[in-house]
Amino acid sequence: MGRLTTHVLDTANGIPGAEIKVELYRIQDASLHWVKTVYTNADGRTDEAILDNESFSPGKYQLIFHTADYFKQQGVSLPDIPFLDDVVIRFGIADSSSHYHVPLLVSPYSFSTYRGS
């Protein structure tokens, strides 16, 4: 069976993004359906796969990374309306037997993602 994982790297400070709230939604008929909320660990990863086994199925999904809260906890001075409050990544899972890894490289003013391994 396949699985979904993530890894957050704080590129502004050169460290893993620890204790970041990450929400997963499944998108069906243009509606968001909450699936799970997890937090990254000290290595910027989740302690277990976000989705796996029976819960891992093809479809369109959305991850929301609460990055402004993280940067505020790191002591970064952000405006009342941060440039990047939450980072939203929409992606599709086509193959339920594959590993889908969605890493996030983030700073207070930029982010990048890709399908990792």
N, C-alpha and C positions, 0 to 999 in steps of 0.2 A: 504494500500500500504506500501511497505517497504521503507527503507531509508539507506543511507550510512553516517556515521559520523566518526570523528576522535578526538583524544585528544593527545597532545604532552606534555610530562613531561621531564624536564631537570634534569636528575638524578645526574649530576655533582654538581649542585647548589641547588637541592631540591626545585625547583620552576616550575611553569607551563612554557612551551615554548611559549612565546608571540611573535607575529608578525613574525611568520615563514611562508614563502611562500610555498604553497602546490599545486602541479599540479596533475590533474587527467587525465589519458588517458584510452581509451578503446582499447583493443588489438583485432584486427580482421585480420585473414590471415597473422599473423606474423608482422603486421604493427601497429604502434601506431597512434591513432587518438585522438588529444587533445579534451577534454570535457570541462574542467573548471580550473580556477586558483582561489584559495582562500587564505586567510591569517588567522592565528590563532589569537584569541583575548587575553586579559589579563589573562584569565583562561586556555589558551592553547587549546581552542576549537574553532571551527568555529561558527559564529553567527547563521548559519542555516545549515541544512543538506547539505552535498556535492551533494548528489543525492537524489531525492525523487519523488513521484508521477509518472508522465508519463516518466520522464527521468531515473527512476530506473528500470533496466531490467537485466535479467540474462546475464552473459558473463564473460569474463576475463578482469581485470582492472589492472592499475598500478598507484600507488601514488608516487610522488617524493617530498620529504621533503628537502628543502634547508637549511640544518642544519649548514654548515660551516659559511654561512652568518650570521645566528643567533648567533653562538658562537663568531664570530668576533665583532658583535654589543654588546655582553656582556663583551667585553674586554679580551677575551681569546686569548692568543698568539698562533697562529697556523702557521705551516710551509707554505711556498708558495704553496705547494701541500699538502693539508690536508689529513689526513688518511681517514676521512669520510667527503666528500664534500657534496654530496647529498645522502640521504638514499632512496633507491628504494624498494618498497614493491609491489609485484605482488600477486594478489589474485583473487579468483573466486566468483561470486555471482550466486548461484543456485536457490534460492527461492525469487522471487520478492515480497513476502508478509512479509519477515523477516527484522529485523533491523540488519545491518552489521556495527559493530563498530570496527575500526582499530586503536587502540591506539599505540603510539610510545613512548618508554622510551629511551632517548638518552643522550649520553655524547660525547665529542670530539673523543673518541676512542672506543665506543661500542654502540650498540642499541639492542632493543628487541621489539617484537610485538606479538600480539595474537588476536584472535577474541574475543572482549569484548562484553559487554552487555549494 
